[in-house]
């Protein structure tokens, strides 16, 4: 699943030798998948232009470390790379997390300044924003009868955590699954 636009991808391919392209959605539920991918590109020496595109466009959970909020998935990512001794300068992060550079700088504070990833912060995503699919809808907020949360039938870490918290609420006070037939 690639969210990066073709134009941006083409530009990166002209400037660098892209040896792999990863998306957090492919491994954020199971970091053994990330370990296998990292082992697949592991070398004793990388060319100066070798890079790996890493798309991080989904929600992350945050923990406080030394008074700073750092995403758990991001922290785990760099933990795996350190564990496998993969140089961090190989990575080009394509993300919609504005400010993530501060998190990455904290996670890489003990690394040489030349061994840090490149970060591209953007709103652009081919999957989440398709110009031809955007429609204006007349919407009356006052007509809303029920508050709802839709988790779209996909496994994602933040949705799983939200469900686990909702599951603790007394069943007489919440409906965990609903269709129009339930209302």
N, C-alpha and C positions, 0 to 999 in steps of 0.2 A: 504494500500500500504506500504509494508515494504522494505526498501532499505538495512537494516543491513544484513550482511552476516550471514549465519546459524552458522558458527563457532564462531563468536563473540557473537551472540545471545545465543548460548549454554553455552559459558563461563560465560556470565552475569547471566544466569539462575542458574548456579551452585553456583555462589557466592552470589546472592541476591534472594529475593522473588519478582519477577516482578509482580506488581499489575495492571499495565496497560502499553500500548505501543501506543504512539501517533506519528503522522507525521504532521509537519507544513502544508503540502499540504492539509490536511483534514480540517484545520480551518483558514488559513491565510486570507481568503476572508470574514470570518464570525466568529468573536471571541465569539459569543454566543454559537457556537458548542464547543469551548474550555471550556467555563464556565460550560456547561452541563456535559462534561466529568470530569472536576475537581470536580464538585458537586457529581458525581457518585463514586468518590474514597475518598471523604472527610470523615475523622474520627477524633475523639477527641484525639486518640493516635495511632501512627504507630509503628510497630515492627522495631527493629534496622536494619533489613535486607530488609525492604520494599523499593522498588524503582520503578520508572516509566521511561521507555525509551522514549526519545523525539528525533525524527529524524528531523534535520534541515539541509537539503541538497539543498534547493532551494535558489534563489536569494532573498536578502533582500534590502530594501531601507534604506538609511542612513541619519540621521539628526545629526547636531552638538549640543552636550550638554556639556557645560563647556570645550570647546576646544577639545572634543573627539567625534569621529564618532561612533554612536550606531545605530544598525539596528532597524527600526520601529517595525517590527514584533516581534523581540526579546524583545524590550521594552514593547510592548503590552502584550506579554506572561507573563512577570514578573509582570506587572500591574494587570493582572487577578489573578495571584497566590497570590499576596499581598492582593487584594480585598477579596478573599475567604479564606485568612489565611491558605494557603497550605504551609507547610515547603519546603524550596528550596532544602534541602539536599536529598529529595526524587528523584530528577531528575538526570538522566544520559543523557547528550546531546551527540548524535551521529551526527557528523557534518563534512562537507567538508570546513567549514569556518575556515581556519587556522588563529589563532589570536583571535578567538571569546572569549577565556578565559578572555582577557583584557576587552572586552565589558561586560561580565557577572560579572567580579569583580567590575566594575564601578556600574552596576545596583544593586549589592548586597553589596555595600560598607558599608551600615548601618546595615547589618546582621552579626550575630556571624560567625566567620570563620568556625565553624562546621555546619553551616546552608547554605552551598553553594553547587551547583550542581557539579557532576563529569562531566568532559568534555573529550570526545574521538574525537580527530580531525583525520580525515582519508580521503584518496582518494577512499576508497572502497565503492562501491555501486552495489548491485545486479541488479538494474534497469538500471543504466547508463553505466555500463561496463560489458559486457558479452564477455569473451575471444573468444568464438566460433563465435561471430557475427562481430568481428573486421576484416576488409578487407583493404588491401593496394590498393589504387586507384591511377592510374597515373593521375596527375592533372597539367594542364598548366595554371598558374595564368594569363598569358597574353591573354588567350582566353576568359576571363570574359567580357561580354558585358554590364551587368546590375548589379548594387548593389541591394541587396535584404535583407529583414529581414523576417524570417518565424516565425510565432507565434503558429504554430502547432495545432490550433483549441482547445486549452485548456485554461481554465480560471486560470490565475495566476496574482498576484498583479503587478509584474513588467511588464508583457505583457500588462495588462490593462493600466498601466500608460504610457507605450511607445506608445500604440495606441492612447490614449487621446492627447498626444503631437503631433503625426503625423497627427491626424485629424485636427489640427489647420492650417496646411500648405495648401496653395492654391492648389486646386484640379488639376489645369493645370500643376503643377510641380511635382505631386506625384501620383502613382497608389497604392491604398490601398488594392486592391485585384487583383491577377493576376494568369493566367494560361498560358500554352504555346500558347493558341489561341490568347492571347492579344499581343504577340510579333511578 
